[in-house]
Amino acid sequence: MVLRRAVAESPKKVAGLVDLVNLPTALREFAGGRSQMSHLSFFLRVWSHIKAHKLQDPTNKNIVICDEKLKTVLLGRSKVQLFELPMIVKLHFPKVSKSRQH
């Protein structure tokens, strides 16, 4: 529902999240060997990894304790605040050029 509204209100911004991009070599292993993935799909893979490996701090769920695999994605950091995740993942994806938005 929220995604539908977002597509209707700002289709170009949503396109940046769902368009396939070439992943840097460092991220391909985390992405299961895939060479292309959308920003949104990659973020969901990071979140799934956090949940599957119980990497949230049990006393403060707003903190993610990174394992070695997650450190490759999160700039080598050992702990990350939840609100930082989207910003850090976004750093790995190129900005959409203005010429492409028109």
Secondary structure by P-SEA (a helix, b strand, c coil): caaaaaaaacaaaaaaacbbbbbcccccccccccccccaaaaaaaaaaaaaaaccccccccccccccaaaaaaacccccccccaaaaaaaaacccccccccc
